[in-house]
Amino acid sequence: MTATIVTIFLVVYLGMILGGLPFLQLDRTGVALLGAIALISVDAVGLEEAAGSIHLPTVILLFSFMVVSAQMRLGGFYDWVTHRFVSLSFSPPGLLGALIFGVAALSAIFSNDIVCLAVAPVLIDACQRRRLEPMPYLLALACASNIGSAATLIGNPQNMLIGQTLHMPFFAYVGEAMVPVTFGLLATWALITWQVKGRWSAPASAAGTFDEAARRTDEVPLDRWQTTKGLAVAAVLLVAFLVGPWPREHVALIGAGVLLMSRKMHSTRTLGLVDWELLILFMALFVVNHALQQSGVTAAVIADLAAAGLHLDQLAPLFGATFALSNLVSNVPAVMLLLPLAHHEMAGPLLALVSSLSGNLFIVGSIANIIVVDAAARRNIGIDWRRHATVGVPVTLVTLAISAVYLALRVHFGASGG
């Protein structure tokens, strides 16, 4: 049975690497789900055991904030904010800075994927109106959304998983993450500004690419009531997370329920923006990883690596493993694999920061990157892997270096502040 479990696990994670399986119409979610089904089918995991292996608080928290973020998108909040940013009478570098920090703030509270989905088309049209080259702003949008999502335990799915599993205090983590995130955003602005070398204006040939019909189709007008309702619920949730004794998933689920009770916005519209595939991916990977851990293979591999001098529960090897696995199998599966090794008091912040920041390396490292690239393609703006890498690679290396230095200083001077 152990050989069967290991084989299924390896096939699933091969699918995570490839984004699917050869000759089959499966994406990562389909591969993970098929793996969980196979494990149940061969009695490697019982039905009740499979259900029990799913970390329900994380799934509930993720679902709840998908509802909150969907509310903000349907209320036109993201479109309105984007228009406000690009209408500022800033110089192009100043506008880039405002965009980077604004997107980061949104991504720290709402889903970075939905933020990019809503902001990208509006940003492109606004840049074309101002005759600005949209490329640096689009790359900044992708990078800032990933960096900003690292600032809180609700900024992205893997951070939610880390926070819920390790029972990390919300405010304490924000305090840890704020320094590397802030310096990372400043470094991102400096790197992109340096690469542009003053060439901010779009070529004259690009002036005719503005598509007014596409703009009207994509743009969501501001609904002040729905936006206020969403912001109020988000604010209450943040306050509850900071000072309340209640479980985060309970409070978040109540907030989602409040938003779904609407006289004007049908629940099908809100639930239609929930990323059900991501939720299924989470649940299936919980089952697959649980089966491997129960087989004893994981413990044996960790012991063998430790005997060879590689102690993955120590911060430096954990840092490297998180970076490598996040780019190999993507950040959520990587975090699921490494969470059992998070014994050090700084392991939680390390996992959250490194897995989030690693997403900027290549286009496929983050769903947010893919969303921005797809939005650009629909406006006839090509961002291939080479163009993305010219920004993504240095941004990733610099932000990870900043995080490494910060974490090293925190450990050296005492994680508890001593």
LINVEN-V583760 format. One record per backbone hydrogen bond with DSSP energy under -0.5 kcal/mol. CO is the residue of the C=O (numbers start at 1). NH is the residue of the N-H. E is the energy in kcal/mol with one decimal. If there is no record, write none. Layout:
((CO,NH,E) (CO,NH,E))
This chain:
((1,5,-2.5) (2,6,-2.7) (3,7,-2.3) (4,8,-2.5) (5,9,-2.6) (6,10,-2.7) (7,11,-2.2) (8,12,-2.5) (9,13,-2.5) (10,14,-1.9) (11,15,-2.0) (12,16,-1.5) (13,17,-1.7) (14,18,-2.7) (15,19,-2.0) (15,20,-0.7) (21,24,-1.7) (24,26,-2.0) (27,31,-2.4) (28,32,-2.5) (29,33,-2.6) (30,34,-2.4) (31,35,-2.3) (32,36,-2.3) (33,37,-2.5) (34,38,-2.4) (35,39,-2.2) (36,40,-2.0) (37,41,-2.5) (38,42,-2.0) (39,44,-2.1) (39,45,-1.4) (40,43,-1.2) (46,50,-2.9) (47,51,-2.5) (48,52,-2.5) (49,53,-1.4) (50,54,-0.7) (51,54,-0.9) (54,56,-1.7) (55,58,-0.8) (55,59,-1.6) (56,60,-2.8) (57,61,-2.3) (58,62,-2.6) (59,63,-2.6) (60,64,-2.6) (61,65,-2.1) (62,66,-1.6) (63,67,-1.8) (64,68,-2.0) (65,69,-2.4) (66,70,-2.3) (67,71,-2.2) (68,72,-1.7) (69,73,-2.0) (70,74,-2.8) (71,75,-1.7) (72,77,-1.9) (72,78,-0.6) (73,76,-1.6) (75,223,-3.2) (76,80,-2.3) (77,81,-2.7) (78,82,-2.4) (79,83,-2.4) (80,84,-2.2) (81,85,-2.3) (82,86,-2.4) (83,87,-1.4) (85,88,-1.5) (88,90,-1.6) (91,95,-2.9) (92,96,-2.2) (93,97,-2.1) (94,98,-2.3) (95,99,-2.5) (96,100,-2.6) (97,101,-2.3) (98,102,-2.2) (99,103,-2.9) (100,104,-2.0) (101,105,-1.9) (102,106,-2.1) (103,107,-2.8) (104,108,-1.5) (105,109,-0.7) (106,109,-0.9) (106,110,-3.3) (111,115,-2.2) (112,116,-2.1) (113,117,-2.3) (114,118,-2.2) (115,119,-2.7) (116,120,-2.3) (118,122,-0.7) (119,123,-2.9) (120,124,-2.3) (121,125,-2.0) (122,126,-2.3) (123,127,-2.4) (124,128,-2.1) (125,129,-1.9) (126,130,-1.9) (127,132,-3.2) (128,131,-0.8) (131,202,-1.9) (132,134,-0.5) (133,137,-0.5) (134,138,-2.5) (135,139,-2.5) (136,140,-1.9) (137,141,-2.1) (138,142,-2.1) (139,143,-2.4) (140,144,-3.0) (141,145,-2.0) (142,146,-1.6) (143,147,-2.5) (144,148,-3.1) (145,149,-1.6) (146,150,-0.6) (147,150,-1.2) (148,151,-1.8) (149,152,-0.7) (152,155,-0.7) (155,112,-1.0) (156,160,-1.8) (157,161,-2.2) (158,162,-2.4) (159,163,-2.9) (160,164,-2.6) (161,165,-2.6) (162,166,-2.5) (163,167,-0.6) (163,168,-1.6) (169,173,-2.0) (170,174,-2.1) (171,175,-2.2) (172,176,-1.7) (173,177,-2.9) (174,178,-2.1) (175,179,-0.5) (176,180,-0.6) (177,181,-2.4) (178,182,-2.6) (179,183,-2.4) (180,184,-2.0) (181,185,-2.4) (182,186,-2.1) (183,187,-2.4) (184,188,-2.2) (185,189,-2.3) (186,190,-2.4) (187,191,-2.8) (188,192,-2.4) (189,193,-2.5) (190,194,-2.3) (191,195,-2.1) (192,196,-2.1) (193,197,-1.4) (193,198,-0.5) (196,199,-1.6) (198,200,-1.6) (200,133,-3.5) (203,206,-1.8) (204,207,-1.5) (205,208,-0.5) (206,209,-1.6) (207,210,-0.6) (210,212,-0.7) (211,215,-2.1) (212,216,-2.2) (213,217,-1.8) (214,218,-2.3) (215,219,-2.4) (219,221,-0.5) (222,224,-0.7) (223,227,-2.7) (224,228,-2.6) (225,229,-2.6) (226,230,-2.2) (227,231,-2.8) (228,232,-2.5) (229,233,-2.1) (230,234,-2.4) (231,235,-2.6) (232,236,-2.4) (233,237,-2.4) (234,238,-2.2) (235,239,-2.4) (236,240,-2.6) (237,241,-2.5) (238,242,-2.0) (239,243,-2.6) (239,244,-0.5) (240,244,-1.8) (247,251,-1.9) (248,252,-2.9) (249,253,-2.1) (250,254,-1.9) (251,255,-2.2) (252,256,-2.3) (253,257,-2.3) (254,258,-2.3) (255,259,-1.9) (256,260,-1.9) (257,261,-1.0) (258,261,-0.5) (260,262,-1.4) (264,266,-0.7) (266,269,-1.2) (266,270,-1.2) (267,271,-3.2) (268,272,-1.3) (269,273,-0.5) (270,273,-1.5) (271,274,-1.0) (274,276,-1.9) (275,279,-1.6) (276,280,-2.4) (277,281,-2.5) (278,282,-2.4) (279,283,-2.2) (280,284,-2.7) (281,285,-2.5) (282,286,-2.2) (283,287,-1.5) (284,288,-2.3) (285,289,-2.9) (286,290,-2.1) (287,291,-2.1) (288,292,-1.7) (289,293,-2.4) (290,294,-2.6) (291,295,-1.2) (292,296,-0.6) (292,297,-0.8) (292,298,-0.8) (293,296,-1.1) (296,300,-1.8) (297,301,-2.6) (298,302,-2.5) (299,303,-2.2) (300,304,-2.4) (301,305,-2.5) (302,306,-2.3) (303,307,-2.3) (304,308,-1.4) (305,310,-3.0) (306,309,-1.5) (309,311,-0.8) (310,312,-1.0) (311,314,-2.0) (314,318,-2.3) (315,319,-2.6) (316,320,-2.0) (317,321,-2.8) (318,322,-2.4) (319,323,-2.2) (320,324,-2.6) (321,325,-2.8) (322,326,-2.2) (323,327,-1.3) (324,328,-1.2) (325,329,-3.2) (325,330,-0.7) (330,334,-1.8) (331,335,-2.6) (332,336,-2.2) (333,337,-1.9) (334,338,-1.9) (335,339,-2.2) (338,341,-2.1) (339,342,-2.1) (341,343,-2.0) (344,347,-1.9) (344,348,-0.5) (346,350,-2.0) (347,351,-2.8) (348,352,-2.4) (349,353,-2.7) (350,354,-2.7) (351,355,-2.1) (352,356,-1.5) (353,357,-2.8) (354,358,-2.2) (356,359,-1.0) (357,360,-1.5) (358,361,-1.7) (362,365,-1.5) (363,366,-1.2) (366,370,-1.6) (367,371,-2.5) (368,372,-2.1) (369,373,-2.5) (370,374,-2.6) (371,375,-2.3) (372,376,-2.3) (373,377,-2.2) (374,378,-1.8) (375,379,-0.6) (376,379,-1.2) (376,381,-2.7) (377,380,-1.8) (380,382,-0.6) (381,383,-0.6) (382,384,-0.5) (384,388,-2.4) (385,389,-2.3) (386,390,-1.5) (387,391,-0.6) (388,391,-1.3) (388,392,-3.8) (389,393,-1.8) (389,394,-0.6) (391,395,-2.3) (392,396,-2.5) (393,397,-2.6) (394,398,-2.6) (395,399,-2.6) (396,400,-2.4) (397,401,-2.0) (398,402,-2.4) (399,403,-2.2) (400,404,-2.7) (401,405,-2.5) (402,406,-2.5) (403,407,-3.0) (404,408,-2.4) (405,409,-2.3) (406,410,-2.4) (407,411,-2.4) (408,412,-2.6) (409,413,-2.6) (410,414,-0.5) (414,417,-2.2))
